[in-house]
Amino acid sequence: MTWVRFSMSTKSLLLSLLLWMGIPLFLLAQETTYSQSSFRFGVAAGANFNFYRGSTQMLNPTFTAPVAFNYADGADFFIAPLIEYVHPTSNLGVSLQVGYDGRQSAFNQEITPCNCPADLTTKLRYITVEPTLRVAPFGSGFYLFGGPRMAFNIEKSFTYSLGINPDLPDQLPTPDVKGDLSNVTPTLVSMQIGAGFDIPLSTAAYPMQAIFSPFVSFQPYFGQKPRSVETWNITTLRVGAALKFGHGRKNSTSTTITEPLPLTENVAVVDPQVQFYVTSPKNIPVERRVRETFPLRNYVFFDLGSTEIPDRYALITRDQVKDFKEDQLEVFTPKKLLGRSARGMTVYYNVLNILGDRMGKNPGTAINLVGSSEKGPEDGRVMAESVQRYLVNVFGINNSRINVEGRTKPNIPSEQPGGTLELDLLRAGDRRVSIESSSPALLMEFQTGPEVFLKPVEYTAVQEAPYDSYVNFYVMGANEAFSSWSMDIKDDKGIVQAFGPYQRESVSLPGKSILGTRPGGRYTVTMIGKTKTGKIVKKEAAVDMVLWTPPTNEEGMRFSVIYEFNESKAISIYEKYLTDVVIPKIPQGGTVIVHGHTDIIGDETYNQKLSMERANDVKRIMENGLSRLGRNDVKFQVYGSGEDESMSPFDNNYPEERFYNRTVIIDIVPRN
């Protein structure tokens, strides 16, 4: 993944330091017998405050951390001999420093399943060559400087530590992993800007002169990517001082008075504290063949005011039964097929045909149809009898195998006591016929009980935009800072695409929608935020995108976990299903993409959080199962899309679509 991050905090700190160093100072009148030295020699030393951003996980070919480390701060020291020349009659000068430059960092990340802290310490150290141009704008000791920085790597070690779960104090600690980082760039070329102040330590009455110069410099992440892999970048703030010595020329006695500089009023304008970054897959899959295990909801939803099976369900005639095959459902496409996942809805809208076919092939099975209606049990019973008649008249199922009953509310209602929001949508979801059974031939593996799903349907499809093809854009803090934000994405030919506006903190777009027919390219993403006071704030990030088509013989797998309304814990029986059915199918070195969703009922921000909780719930179950098998070769990618309709598996027009959108989708991708 490619990570790019831009933060205002470092810029604000540098601005404050520059303003502080520009405070007017007074110099006393003094008698001068030696001129100020032009050539100075000395040493500079200080502390590097390093801010690492981006992502690193594969530390070297023999060790990949179980989680990606994204943010780190660290401090290290800098020391270098220097030579400086200051022109005696102008405000210009040049200097050169060659020395040791430390870029140590400490990452910390919590591994959620074991509640263990993971620490990564890296020691990147360089020989640095820093020529700079300096200018004293006020003719005083205050000066500004800037120039290139060339760094040659001399150390690249790391130490990885896994802590102990505080709830398990008797747990044995995991030994530290130590080694050298791979793919470290041997030479970096970057830049720096800064400011300093020359403070004389000796009087001009002596030829030998000593100068103490505190300074601060800012070294942005441009050109400072320490490795040729992953997206690690570093920004450094250096604070230090130089001790310089020179020899002045004897001149005639004179008196120099430096008047105090006039005070000026500085008004600092603070931009909103938002952070903008982009994540992009290393390769963007164009499409992927996937073997999907599609869950079959045991509900038939009825329209308000009607007790007939809605015509959006695929209803066949008695003569068509002999041709019905569960693995050829495309022959029996429903009349009103809606939704961006046509194949999934085709499966669901054939639920009565699948049920009738299975009951015909398994004569010992029986079902109970429970109709729930806001008009009362009798209306619910009539709805259930509609389903019963269809199964009896079309599939020839004996009446004695189908029991019917009516209720006002289903066993697991969506509408809760005291609820006041979006009641029409909730009540539409509660007007349904539930298919209940205790016959294993009809039910999902390992499940029992009245609300158990029917056995899932398996089919092979082509994903034109698999989840790992999406590019993710994050504007952290946007909810507080902006009324809306949008993006301009410009390619290397200057062509700009516009996206937005948005009112949430993250947006996902299929990489192919940006690349089009191009095989790859580097893009500049400009985030344009509009504050609540009407001010426009812009931030930029660069991202590389590359299309990639998986081999034709590569087939992924997809599973789904369905959640009840407003729930973030999976139905308990799913733990056994995920552990005993899904986990054994994950290939060695595979990647599991876990993607949480919600329907559109409720607050958007709440639904975003709920979808992430659902995704992490599934990840927790799967990681625990893998751990019990002694496996640590699987990589997880976890996303939460909330109610984002551009990402949700289905539309939200009908209750069945909203029920299927309360889901976590699990994509299993073989090792590339």
C-alpha positions as CSV (number, residue, x, y, z in Angstrom):
1,M,0.0,0.0,0.0
2,T,1.1,3.5,-0.7
3,W,0.7,5.9,2.1
4,V,1.1,9.7,1.8
5,R,0.3,12.0,4.8
6,F,0.4,15.8,5.2
7,S,0.0,17.5,8.6
8,M,-0.2,21.1,9.6
9,S,1.3,20.6,13.0
10,T,5.0,20.5,12.0
11,K,4.5,23.6,9.7
12,S,2.9,25.5,12.6
13,L,5.7,24.6,15.0
14,L,8.4,25.8,12.5
15,L,6.5,29.1,11.9
16,S,6.3,29.7,15.6
17,L,10.1,29.1,16.1
18,L,11.0,31.4,13.2
19,L,8.8,34.2,14.6
20,W,10.4,33.6,18.0
21,M,13.9,33.9,16.6
22,G,13.0,37.1,14.8
23,I,12.2,39.0,18.0
24,P,14.1,42.3,17.8
25,L,17.4,42.4,19.8
26,F,19.5,45.3,21.0
27,L,23.3,45.4,20.5
28,L,25.3,47.7,22.7
29,A,27.7,50.2,21.3
30,Q,31.2,49.0,21.4
31,E,34.7,49.9,20.3
32,T,35.9,47.6,17.5
33,T,39.5,46.9,16.8
34,Y,39.1,43.7,14.7
35,S,36.7,43.1,11.9
36,Q,34.2,40.2,12.0
37,S,35.8,37.1,10.7
38,S,34.7,35.9,7.2
39,F,35.8,32.3,7.4
40,R,34.7,30.3,10.4
41,F,35.4,26.7,11.4
42,G,33.6,24.7,14.1
43,V,31.1,22.0,15.0
44,A,27.4,21.8,15.0
45,A,25.3,19.5,17.2
46,G,21.7,19.0,18.1
47,A,18.7,16.8,18.3
48,N,16.7,15.4,15.4
49,F,13.0,15.1,16.2
50,N,11.8,12.5,13.6
51,F,8.2,12.1,12.6
52,Y,7.7,8.9,10.6
53,R,4.5,8.5,8.5
54,G,3.4,6.0,6.1
55,S,3.3,2.2,6.6
56,T,5.9,-0.5,7.1
57,Q,5.4,-4.2,7.9
58,M,7.8,-6.3,5.8
59,L,11.0,-5.5,7.7
60,N,13.2,-7.9,5.7
61,P,12.8,-11.1,3.7
62,T,12.8,-13.2,6.9
63,F,10.5,-11.3,9.1
64,T,7.1,-9.6,8.5
65,A,5.3,-8.1,11.5
66,P,1.8,-9.3,12.1
67,V,0.5,-5.7,11.9
68,A,1.5,-2.7,9.9
69,F,3.2,0.1,11.7
70,N,2.0,3.5,10.5
71,Y,3.2,6.3,12.8
72,A,6.3,6.8,14.8
73,D,8.1,9.6,16.6
74,G,11.7,9.5,17.7
75,A,14.7,11.6,18.7
76,D,18.3,11.1,17.8
77,F,21.4,13.3,17.7
78,F,23.3,15.1,15.0
79,I,26.9,16.2,15.0
80,A,29.0,17.6,12.2
81,P,32.1,19.7,11.7
82,L,31.4,22.8,9.7
83,I,33.0,25.5,7.6
84,E,31.3,28.8,6.9
85,Y,32.0,31.9,4.8
86,V,30.2,35.2,5.4
87,H,30.7,38.1,3.0
88,P,32.1,41.0,5.0
89,T,30.0,43.7,3.2
90,S,26.8,41.9,2.3
91,N,24.2,39.8,4.2
92,L,25.0,36.6,2.2
93,G,27.1,33.6,3.2
94,V,27.6,29.9,2.6
95,S,28.4,26.9,4.8
96,L,29.1,23.2,4.6
97,Q,28.5,20.5,7.2
98,V,29.6,16.9,6.9
99,G,28.8,14.6,9.8
100,Y,26.7,12.0,11.6
101,D,22.9,12.2,11.3
102,G,20.7,9.9,13.5
103,R,17.1,9.1,12.5
104,Q,16.0,6.7,15.2
105,S,12.3,6.0,15.7
106,A,9.9,4.0,17.9
107,F,6.6,2.6,16.6
108,N,3.9,1.3,18.8
109,Q,0.8,-0.7,17.7
110,E,-1.7,-2.8,19.6
111,I,-2.4,-6.3,18.2
112,T,-6.2,-6.4,18.9
113,P,-6.9,-10.1,19.1
114,C,-4.3,-10.7,21.9
115,N,-4.4,-7.2,23.4
116,C,-0.7,-7.1,23.2
117,P,1.5,-4.0,22.6
118,A,3.8,-4.4,19.6
119,D,6.9,-2.2,19.5
120,L,9.2,-1.5,16.6
121,T,12.4,0.5,17.1
122,T,14.5,1.3,14.0
123,K,17.9,2.8,13.9
124,L,18.6,4.6,10.6
125,R,21.8,6.5,10.6
126,Y,23.7,8.4,8.0
127,I,26.7,10.4,7.0
128,T,25.2,13.7,5.9
129,V,26.5,16.4,3.6
130,E,24.7,19.7,3.9
131,P,25.8,22.7,1.9
132,T,23.6,25.8,2.6
133,L,23.1,29.4,1.5
134,R,22.5,31.8,4.4
135,V,21.1,35.4,4.4
136,A,20.9,37.9,7.3
137,P,17.8,39.9,6.2
138,F,18.1,42.5,9.0
139,G,21.8,42.9,9.0
140,S,22.0,41.5,12.5
141,G,22.9,38.2,14.0
142,F,19.6,36.6,12.9
143,Y,19.9,34.6,9.6
144,L,17.9,32.3,7.4
145,F,19.5,29.3,5.6
146,G,18.5,26.6,3.2
147,G,19.9,24.1,0.8
148,P,20.2,20.4,-0.2
149,R,20.9,17.5,2.0
150,M,22.7,14.4,0.8
151,A,22.7,11.4,3.2
152,F,24.6,8.1,3.0
153,N,23.3,5.2,5.0
154,I,25.6,3.6,7.6
155,E,23.1,1.8,9.9
156,K,19.7,0.2,9.3
157,S,18.9,-2.0,12.2
158,F,15.6,-2.8,13.9
159,T,14.2,-4.4,17.0
160,Y,10.7,-5.8,17.2
161,S,9.1,-6.6,20.6
162,L,5.8,-8.1,21.4
163,G,4.5,-7.3,24.9
164,I,2.3,-9.2,27.3
165,N,-1.4,-9.0,27.5
166,P,-2.1,-7.1,30.8
167,D,-5.0,-9.5,31.4
168,L,-2.7,-12.5,31.2
169,P,0.3,-11.6,33.5
170,D,1.6,-15.2,33.5
171,Q,2.0,-15.2,29.8
172,L,5.6,-15.8,28.7
173,P,7.2,-12.9,26.8
174,T,7.9,-13.3,23.1
175,P,11.7,-13.0,22.3
176,D,12.7,-9.8,20.5
177,V,13.4,-10.0,16.8
178,K,16.5,-8.1,15.7
179,G,18.0,-7.6,12.3
180,D,18.7,-5.2,9.5
181,L,16.0,-3.6,7.4
182,S,16.0,-4.6,3.8
183,N,15.6,-2.4,0.7
184,V,17.1,0.6,2.5
185,T,18.0,3.3,0.0
186,P,21.8,3.9,0.3
187,T,21.7,7.6,-0.7
188,L,19.0,10.2,-0.1
189,V,18.8,13.6,-1.6
190,S,16.5,16.0,0.1
191,M,16.4,19.6,1.4
192,Q,16.2,21.7,4.5
193,I,15.3,25.3,5.5
194,G,16.0,26.9,8.8
195,A,17.0,29.9,10.9
196,G,19.7,30.7,13.4
197,F,21.2,33.5,15.5
198,D,24.9,34.3,15.8
199,I,25.8,35.3,19.4
200,P,29.5,36.6,19.9
201,L,31.3,34.9,22.8
202,S,34.4,37.1,22.6
203,T,34.9,40.8,22.1
204,A,36.1,42.4,18.9
205,A,39.2,43.6,20.8
206,Y,40.8,40.2,20.1
207,P,41.6,38.7,16.7
208,M,40.4,35.2,17.7
209,Q,36.6,35.2,17.7
210,A,34.1,32.6,19.0
211,I,30.5,32.6,18.0
212,F,27.7,30.5,19.5
213,S,24.8,30.0,17.1
214,P,21.5,28.3,18.1
215,F,19.5,27.1,15.1
216,V,16.4,25.3,14.1
217,S,15.9,23.6,10.7
218,F,13.0,21.8,9.0
219,Q,13.6,18.9,6.7
220,P,10.4,17.8,4.9
221,Y,9.7,14.3,3.7
222,F,10.5,15.1,0.1
223,G,13.3,12.8,-0.9
224,Q,13.5,11.2,2.6
225,K,11.8,7.9,1.9
226,P,14.3,5.6,3.6
227,R,13.3,2.4,1.8
228,S,12.6,1.5,-1.8
229,V,9.6,-0.6,-0.6
230,E,6.4,0.3,1.3
231,T,5.5,3.9,2.0
232,W,7.6,4.9,4.9
233,N,8.5,8.6,5.0
234,I,10.2,10.9,7.5
235,T,10.0,14.5,8.3
236,T,12.6,15.9,10.7
237,L,12.7,19.0,12.9
238,R,16.3,19.7,14.0
239,V,17.1,21.9,17.0
240,G,20.7,22.5,17.9
241,A,23.6,24.9,18.1
242,A,27.0,25.5,16.4
243,L,30.2,26.7,18.0
244,K,32.3,28.6,15.4
245,F,35.7,30.1,15.5
246,G,37.3,32.7,13.2
247,H,40.1,35.2,12.9
248,G,39.3,38.9,12.3
249,R,41.4,41.6,10.6
250,K,42.7,44.5,12.5
251,N,41.2,47.8,11.5
252,S,41.0,51.3,12.7
253,T,39.0,52.1,15.8
254,S,35.4,52.9,15.1
255,T,32.2,53.0,16.9
256,T,29.2,51.1,15.7
257,I,25.7,51.6,17.0
258,T,23.0,49.2,16.1
259,E,19.5,50.6,16.7
260,P,16.8,48.4,18.0
261,L,14.7,47.0,15.1
262,P,11.1,48.3,15.1
263,L,8.6,45.9,16.6
264,T,6.0,44.6,14.0
265,E,2.7,43.0,14.7
266,N,2.4,39.5,13.5
267,V,-1.0,37.9,13.2
268,A,-0.9,34.1,12.8
269,V,-3.7,32.5,10.8
270,V,-4.3,29.0,12.0
271,D,-5.6,26.5,9.4
272,P,-8.0,23.8,10.6
273,Q,-6.1,20.9,12.1
274,V,-6.9,18.2,9.5
275,Q,-4.7,15.5,8.1
276,F,-5.0,14.2,4.6
277,Y,-3.6,11.0,3.3
278,V,-4.2,8.4,0.6
279,T,-3.8,4.6,0.6
280,S,-3.6,2.7,-2.7
281,P,-3.0,-1.0,-3.5
282,K,0.4,-1.8,-4.7
283,N,-1.4,-3.3,-7.7
284,I,-5.0,-2.6,-8.6
285,P,-6.8,-5.7,-9.8
286,V,-9.0,-5.1,-12.8
287,E,-11.2,-8.1,-12.0
288,R,-11.0,-11.4,-10.1
289,R,-12.8,-14.7,-10.5
290,V,-14.3,-15.6,-7.1
291,R,-16.1,-18.6,-5.7
292,E,-18.8,-17.0,-3.5
293,T,-20.7,-18.7,-0.7
294,F,-23.8,-16.6,-0.6
295,P,-25.9,-16.7,2.6
296,L,-29.6,-17.4,2.0
297,R,-31.8,-15.4,4.3
298,N,-34.8,-17.3,5.6
299,Y,-37.2,-14.4,5.1
300,V,-39.8,-13.5,2.4
301,F,-40.7,-9.8,2.7
302,F,-44.2,-8.6,1.9
303,D,-45.3,-5.2,0.6
304,L,-47.4,-3.0,3.0
305,G,-51.1,-3.6,2.5
306,S,-50.6,-6.9,0.5
307,T,-50.6,-10.5,1.5
308,E,-49.5,-11.8,-1.9
309,I,-45.9,-12.8,-2.6
310,P,-44.3,-9.7,-4.3
311,D,-43.6,-10.0,-8.0
312,R,-40.0,-9.1,-7.5
313,Y,-39.5,-12.7,-6.3
314,A,-38.8,-15.3,-9.1
315,L,-42.0,-17.3,-9.3
316,I,-42.1,-20.3,-11.6
317,T,-44.8,-22.6,-12.9
318,R,-45.3,-26.3,-12.1
319,D,-44.1,-27.2,-15.6
320,Q,-40.8,-25.4,-15.0
321,V,-39.9,-27.3,-11.8
322,K,-38.2,-30.1,-13.7
323,D,-35.8,-27.6,-15.3
324,F,-35.0,-25.8,-12.0
325,K,-31.4,-26.2,-10.9
326,E,-29.9,-24.4,-7.9
327,D,-26.6,-23.9,-9.8
328,Q,-28.3,-22.4,-12.8
329,L,-30.4,-19.7,-11.3
330,E,-29.6,-17.2,-14.1
331,V,-32.3,-19.0,-16.1
332,F,-34.9,-17.9,-13.5
333,T,-34.1,-14.2,-13.2
334,P,-36.7,-12.3,-11.2
335,K,-38.8,-9.7,-13.0
336,K,-37.6,-6.7,-11.0
337,L,-33.9,-7.3,-10.6
338,L,-32.4,-4.3,-8.8
339,G,-29.1,-3.8,-7.0
340,R,-25.5,-3.5,-8.0
341,S,-24.9,-7.1,-7.1
342,A,-27.3,-8.7,-9.6
343,R,-26.0,-12.3,-9.0
344,G,-26.6,-12.1,-5.2
345,M,-30.2,-10.8,-5.6
346,T,-30.9,-13.4,-8.2
347,V,-30.0,-16.0,-5.6
348,Y,-32.1,-14.5,-2.9
349,Y,-35.2,-13.8,-5.1
350,N,-35.2,-17.6,-5.9
351,V,-35.4,-18.4,-2.2
352,L,-38.8,-20.1,-2.5
353,N,-37.8,-22.1,-5.6
354,I,-34.6,-23.2,-3.8
355,L,-36.6,-24.2,-0.7
356,G,-39.2,-26.1,-2.8
357,D,-36.5,-27.9,-4.8
358,R,-34.6,-28.9,-1.6
359,M,-37.8,-30.1,0.1
360,G,-38.7,-32.1,-2.9
361,K,-35.3,-33.8,-2.9
362,N,-35.5,-34.4,0.9
363,P,-38.9,-35.9,1.6
364,G,-38.3,-36.1,5.4
365,T,-37.9,-32.3,5.8
366,A,-40.6,-30.0,7.3
367,I,-40.9,-26.3,7.8
368,N,-42.8,-23.8,9.8
369,L,-43.9,-20.5,8.1
370,V,-44.4,-17.6,10.5
371,G,-46.0,-14.5,9.1
372,S,-45.5,-11.3,11.0
373,S,-47.7,-8.3,10.3
374,E,-48.3,-4.9,11.9
375,K,-52.0,-5.5,11.3
376,G,-52.0,-8.5,13.7
377,P,-51.6,-12.3,13.7
378,E,-54.4,-13.1,11.3
379,D,-52.9,-10.9,8.5
380,G,-49.5,-12.5,9.2
381,R,-51.1,-16.0,8.9
382,V,-52.6,-15.1,5.5
383,M,-49.1,-14.0,4.3
384,A,-47.7,-17.4,5.5
385,E,-50.5,-19.2,3.7
386,S,-49.5,-17.5,0.4
387,V,-46.0,-19.0,0.7
388,Q,-47.5,-22.4,1.6
389,R,-49.8,-22.4,-1.4
390,Y,-46.9,-21.7,-3.7
391,L,-44.8,-24.6,-2.4
392,V,-47.8,-27.0,-2.5
393,N,-49.2,-26.0,-5.9
394,V,-45.9,-25.5,-7.8
395,F,-43.5,-28.0,-6.1
396,G,-46.1,-30.5,-4.9
397,I,-45.0,-30.4,-1.3
398,N,-47.5,-32.1,1.0
399,N,-49.5,-29.7,3.2
400,S,-48.7,-31.8,6.3
401,R,-45.0,-30.8,6.0
402,I,-45.7,-27.1,6.2
403,N,-47.1,-25.5,9.3
404,V,-48.3,-21.9,9.3
405,E,-48.9,-19.3,12.0
406,G,-49.3,-15.6,12.4
407,R,-47.7,-13.0,14.7
408,T,-47.7,-9.3,15.2
409,K,-43.9,-9.1,15.6
410,P,-41.1,-11.5,14.3
411,N,-38.9,-13.2,16.8
412,I,-36.1,-10.7,16.1
413,P,-37.8,-7.4,15.2
414,S,-36.1,-4.4,13.7
415,E,-38.4,-1.9,15.4
416,Q,-37.6,-1.5,19.0
417,P,-39.8,-0.1,21.8
418,G,-39.3,3.7,22.1
419,G,-37.8,4.1,18.6
420,T,-38.8,7.2,16.8
421,L,-36.5,7.4,13.7
422,E,-37.2,5.9,10.2
423,L,-40.0,3.7,11.5
424,D,-41.4,3.1,8.0
425,L,-38.2,1.4,6.9
426,L,-38.0,-0.6,10.2
427,R,-41.6,-1.7,9.9
428,A,-41.2,-2.8,6.3
429,G,-38.4,-5.1,7.4
430,D,-40.7,-6.6,10.1
431,R,-43.5,-7.4,7.6
432,R,-42.3,-10.8,6.5
433,V,-42.7,-14.6,6.5
434,S,-39.9,-16.4,8.4
435,I,-39.0,-19.9,7.2
436,E,-38.2,-22.0,10.2
437,S,-37.0,-25.6,10.3
438,S,-35.2,-28.2,12.3
439,S,-34.2,-30.3,9.2
440,P,-30.4,-30.1,8.7
441,A,-30.7,-30.8,5.0
442,L,-32.3,-27.3,4.7
443,L,-30.2,-25.3,7.1
444,M,-26.8,-23.6,7.2
445,E,-24.0,-25.7,8.6
446,F,-23.7,-25.9,12.4
447,Q,-26.9,-23.9,13.0
448,T,-30.1,-24.7,14.8
449,G,-33.0,-22.7,16.1
450,P,-36.0,-20.8,14.7
451,E,-34.1,-18.0,13.0
452,V,-31.5,-20.1,11.3
453,F,-30.5,-19.2,7.7
454,L,-31.1,-21.7,4.9
455,K,-28.1,-23.5,3.5
456,P,-26.0,-21.0,1.4
457,V,-25.7,-21.2,-2.3
458,E,-22.3,-21.4,-4.0
459,Y,-21.6,-19.9,-7.4
460,T,-18.6,-18.5,-9.4
461,A,-18.7,-14.9,-10.6
462,V,-16.3,-12.2,-11.8
463,Q,-15.6,-9.3,-9.5
464,E,-15.0,-6.3,-11.7
465,A,-14.0,-4.1,-8.8
466,P,-12.7,-6.3,-6.0
467,Y,-12.3,-4.6,-2.6
468,D,-8.5,-4.6,-2.9
469,S,-8.8,-2.5,-6.0
470,Y,-10.1,0.6,-4.1
471,V,-8.1,3.7,-3.4
472,N,-8.9,5.2,0.0
473,F,-8.8,8.9,0.8
474,Y,-8.8,10.1,4.4
475,V,-9.4,13.6,5.7
476,M,-9.1,13.1,9.5
477,G,-10.8,15.9,11.3
478,A,-13.0,16.9,8.4
479,N,-16.2,16.5,10.4
480,E,-15.2,19.2,12.8
481,A,-13.3,21.5,10.3
482,F,-15.3,21.4,7.1
483,S,-18.8,21.7,5.9
484,S,-17.8,19.7,2.9
485,W,-14.7,18.7,0.9
486,S,-13.9,17.5,-2.6
487,M,-10.9,16.3,-4.6
488,D,-9.1,17.2,-7.8
489,I,-7.0,14.2,-9.1
490,K,-4.5,15.2,-11.7
491,D,-2.4,12.8,-13.7
492,D,1.1,13.4,-15.1
493,K,-0.3,14.8,-18.3
494,G,-2.2,17.5,-16.5
495,I,-5.7,15.9,-16.9
496,V,-7.8,16.6,-13.9
497,Q,-10.8,14.5,-12.6
498,A,-13.1,16.0,-10.0
499,F,-14.7,14.0,-7.2
500,G,-17.1,15.1,-4.4
501,P,-18.3,16.9,-2.5
502,Y,-18.2,14.7,0.6
503,Q,-19.3,15.2,4.2
504,R,-17.5,12.3,5.8
505,E,-13.8,11.7,6.8
506,S,-13.0,8.9,4.4
507,V,-14.0,8.0,0.8
508,S,-13.1,4.9,-1.3
509,L,-13.0,4.9,-5.1
510,P,-12.2,1.9,-7.4
511,G,-8.7,2.4,-8.7
512,K,-9.9,1.7,-12.3
513,S,-12.4,4.6,-12.1
514,I,-9.3,6.9,-11.8
515,L,-6.9,5.1,-14.1
516,G,-9.4,4.3,-16.8
517,T,-7.6,2.5,-19.6
518,R,-4.1,3.6,-18.5
519,P,-1.9,0.8,-17.1
520,G,-0.6,3.0,-14.4
521,G,0.5,6.5,-13.5
522,R,1.4,9.0,-10.7
523,Y,-1.4,11.3,-9.6
524,T,-1.5,14.4,-7.5
525,V,-4.5,14.5,-5.3
526,T,-5.6,18.0,-4.1
527,M,-8.1,18.0,-1.2
528,I,-10.2,21.1,-1.2
529,G,-12.0,21.7,2.0
530,K,-14.6,24.3,2.7
531,T,-14.7,25.4,6.3
532,K,-17.9,26.3,8.1
533,T,-17.0,29.9,7.8
534,G,-16.5,29.7,4.1
535,K,-12.7,29.6,3.9
536,I,-11.0,27.2,1.4
537,V,-8.2,24.9,2.6
538,K,-6.2,22.8,0.2
539,K,-3.8,19.9,0.9
540,E,-2.0,17.7,-1.6
541,A,-0.8,14.2,-1.7
542,A,0.9,12.1,-4.4
543,V,0.0,8.5,-5.2
544,D,1.2,5.9,-7.6
545,M,-1.4,3.5,-9.2
546,V,-0.8,0.4,-11.3
547,L,-3.4,-1.9,-12.9
548,W,-2.9,-5.6,-12.5
549,T,-4.9,-8.5,-13.9
550,P,-4.8,-11.7,-11.8
551,P,-3.9,-14.9,-13.7
552,T,-6.9,-16.6,-15.2
553,N,-6.4,-19.7,-13.1
554,E,-6.5,-17.7,-9.9
555,E,-9.8,-17.9,-8.1
556,G,-10.6,-16.1,-4.9
557,M,-13.2,-17.1,-2.3
558,R,-15.9,-14.9,-0.7
559,F,-18.0,-15.5,2.4
560,S,-20.5,-13.3,4.2
561,V,-21.6,-12.9,7.8
562,I,-25.1,-11.4,8.2
563,Y,-25.8,-9.2,11.3
564,E,-29.1,-8.3,12.9
565,F,-30.2,-4.7,13.0
566,N,-27.9,-2.5,15.1
567,E,-25.8,-5.4,16.2
568,S,-22.0,-5.5,16.1
569,K,-21.5,-9.1,17.5
570,A,-22.0,-12.0,15.0
571,I,-24.6,-14.6,15.7
572,S,-22.8,-16.9,18.0
573,I,-23.1,-19.9,15.7
574,Y,-21.0,-18.0,13.1
575,E,-17.9,-18.5,15.3
576,K,-18.0,-22.2,14.5
577,Y,-18.8,-21.6,10.9
578,L,-15.9,-19.2,10.4
579,T,-13.5,-21.4,12.4
580,D,-14.5,-24.8,10.9
581,V,-15.5,-23.9,7.4
582,V,-13.9,-20.6,6.3
583,I,-10.5,-20.7,8.0
584,P,-9.4,-24.1,6.6
585,K,-9.9,-22.7,3.1
586,I,-7.4,-19.8,3.6
587,P,-4.2,-20.8,1.6
588,Q,-0.8,-20.4,3.0
589,G,0.4,-16.8,2.7
590,G,-3.1,-15.6,1.6
591,T,-4.7,-12.3,2.3
592,V,-8.1,-11.9,4.0
593,I,-10.0,-8.7,3.2
594,V,-12.7,-8.0,5.7
595,H,-15.2,-5.4,4.7
596,G,-18.0,-4.2,7.0
597,H,-21.3,-2.6,5.9
598,T,-24.6,-1.3,7.3
599,D,-27.9,-0.3,5.8
600,I,-29.0,3.4,5.5
601,I,-31.1,3.4,8.7
602,G,-29.6,5.6,11.4
603,D,-26.9,8.2,11.7
604,E,-24.2,8.1,9.1
605,T,-21.3,8.6,11.6
606,Y,-22.8,5.9,13.9
607,N,-23.1,3.5,11.0
608,Q,-19.5,4.1,10.0
609,K,-18.4,3.1,13.5
610,L,-20.8,0.1,13.5
611,S,-19.5,-1.2,10.2
612,M,-15.9,-1.1,11.5
613,E,-16.9,-2.9,14.7
614,R,-18.6,-5.6,12.7
615,A,-15.5,-6.0,10.5
616,N,-13.2,-6.2,13.6
617,D,-15.6,-8.7,15.2
618,V,-15.1,-11.1,12.2
619,K,-11.3,-10.4,12.2
620,R,-11.1,-11.3,15.9
621,I,-13.0,-14.6,15.4
622,M,-10.7,-15.6,12.4
623,E,-7.5,-14.5,14.1
624,N,-8.4,-16.5,17.2
625,G,-9.1,-19.6,15.0
626,L,-5.8,-19.2,13.1
627,S,-3.9,-18.8,16.3
628,R,-5.3,-22.1,17.7
629,L,-4.0,-23.7,14.5
630,G,-0.6,-22.2,15.0
631,R,-0.8,-20.1,11.8
632,N,0.6,-16.6,11.5
633,D,1.0,-16.5,7.7
634,V,-2.3,-14.7,6.9
635,K,-2.5,-11.0,6.3
636,F,-5.7,-9.1,7.2
637,Q,-7.0,-5.9,5.6
638,V,-10.0,-4.5,7.5
639,Y,-12.3,-1.8,6.2
640,G,-15.6,-0.2,7.4
641,S,-17.8,1.5,4.8
642,G,-20.8,2.3,6.9
643,E,-23.8,3.1,4.8
644,D,-21.7,4.4,1.9
645,E,-24.0,3.4,-1.0
646,S,-21.1,3.5,-3.5
647,M,-19.5,0.6,-1.6
648,S,-22.5,-1.3,-0.2
649,P,-23.2,-4.7,-1.7
650,F,-26.8,-4.0,-2.5
651,D,-29.2,-1.1,-3.0
652,N,-31.4,0.0,-0.1
653,N,-34.8,0.2,-1.9
654,Y,-36.3,-3.0,-0.4
655,P,-36.1,-4.5,3.1
656,E,-34.3,-7.6,1.8
657,E,-31.6,-5.4,0.4
658,R,-31.2,-3.5,3.6
659,F,-31.0,-6.8,5.5
660,Y,-28.2,-8.1,3.2
661,N,-26.3,-4.8,3.6
662,R,-26.0,-5.5,7.4
663,T,-23.0,-7.6,6.6
664,V,-19.4,-8.3,6.7
665,I,-17.9,-9.6,3.5
666,I,-14.8,-11.8,3.6
667,D,-12.6,-12.1,0.5
668,I,-9.9,-14.6,0.6
669,V,-7.1,-13.8,-2.0
670,P,-4.3,-16.3,-2.7
671,R,-0.7,-15.1,-2.4
672,N,0.3,-13.1,-5.5
